[in-house]
Amino acid sequence: MANSETPYNPDLEDLRRIPVDLFASKKLPGLSSGDLGFADSSENLVFILRKSSSSLKSLLDSSGVPLFSISRLHNGVWELHKGDVEKRKELVLTVKRTSNKFSKTELKVSFAGESSQHLVIKGCPFQKSCTIYSQDSIVAQTSLMYKLRQIYVGRSKFRLTIFPGSIDHSLVVAMVAMFLQG
């Protein structure tokens, strides 16, 4: 029987099996005008999506260090590079729109240098809802923030749930940003 005074120390392997929720909003503390912030459940800012121009965005960590630059090329094609917008270092992934209907959009994600691993993003950018699939499993999912007895659901806040797996959270946030760019 465990002593009631013994502190609980969770196993790191157990923590890696728990889904992570990030809450996205433009109204989080510490954001500049036009930035989209991703915060954890304690409202600590985790990622910032900063718009540089109509076709360039930067994904920053909470301290403002550039992680990735997102560039929209042409006809539904995006590229994700490591580093800042001005110093695009190495190509990480390419995203291509494969289907674009009024209420449904589908994107195919191809990682640079790996022809075997592909992800598929399906959803509706207007409703800020999408699901990222890796073969037959769900990697992440977004949804609007519904409340009980709420007739109109605002589109300014949404939740991103990242399920346990091998994909970095910052990559998932970058893929959602590309999806929302439409």
Salt bridges, closest charged atoms under 4 A:
GLU13 OE2 - ARG16 NH1 2.76
ASP14 OD1 - ARG17 NH2 2.22
ASP21 OD2 - ARG159 NH1 3.65
ASP35 OD2 - ARG50 NH2 2.80
GLU79 OE1 - HIS81 NE2 3.04
GLU90 OE1 - LYS82 NZ 3.89
